[in-house]
Amino acid sequence: MRVLPAIIGLLFIGLSVFGAIGVSGDGSIDANVPPCLPPALCDAGVTIETLDLPSIIGWVDATTTVSWSENSAWIGVVEEGLPDDCKELPTHFTCDENDLTFVAGGPDQKEGFSWKATPGHYRFASGSDSVSSSLRSNSVTYEWQASLNTTPVLAMALIGVGLLVYSKVVD
């Protein structure tokens, strides 16, 4: 029996099982809700920080579920590039919500949304559709789940099984 191929094969099988199960987490943050004077003067607060998802995320199935406490507020995900008329403030950008292109969530989502992440650079935006919620705190909760796509899981499992079979072959 060849020991090294057997150990590497078991390692590949273990990694494929762990990759298929994946990892998950959750958390919460408080976000300010920008003022709104419906129907035309609704701004969105957009984060200065970006969420950078590398190309490797294409090998992973990553889903985030977002919900919030303020019924008249909304949260959304936009691509990094912002319209020219956005104004930079010390803590965030303020933009006309109608000028933003949402990847997930946005003004039409009132209770929450799920987002299947893809590689790219993103920012988070928040706003409201009511004067009554203006400048209040909005408790945002999120849950995420990430696991390897089927292709790398199957490839690692097959390599692992192949190495185990190879380690059993008698010279």
JOUR-V975507 format. One line per field, one symbol per residue. ss: DSSP state (H for helix, E for strand, C for the rest). phi: phi as a letter, one per 30 degrees, with the letter a starting at -180 (. if undefined). burial: I if it has 24 or more other ideal C-beta (glycine too) atoms within 12 Angstrom, else O. Layout:
BEGIN
ss=???
phi=???
burial=???
END
This chain:
BEGIN
ss=CCHHHHHHHHHHHHHHHHHHHCEEEEEEEEEECCCEECCCEEEEEEECCCEEECHHHHHEEEEEEEEECCCCEEEEEEECCCCCCCEECCCEEEEEHHHCCEEEECCCCCCEEEEECCCEEEEEEEEECCHHHCCCEEEEEEEEEEEECHHHHHHHHHHHHHHHHHHHCCC
phi=.ddddddddddddddddddddibbaaaabcbdcddbbeccccccdbdddccccdeddddcccbbcbbbcddccbbbcbdedcedddcdcecaccbdddddccdaijedccclacbcdbelbbbcbbabcbddceiddbdccbbbbbbdddeddddddddddedddeddddd
burial=OOOOOOOOIOOIIOOIOOIIOOOOOOOOOOIIIIIIOOOOOIIIIIIOOOIOIOOOOOOIIIOIIIIIOIOIIIIIIIIIOIOOOIOOOOOIIIIIIOIIOIIIIIIOIOOIIOIOIIOOOIIIIIIIIIOOIIOIOIOIOIOIOIOIOOOOIOOIIOOIOOIIOOOOOOO
END
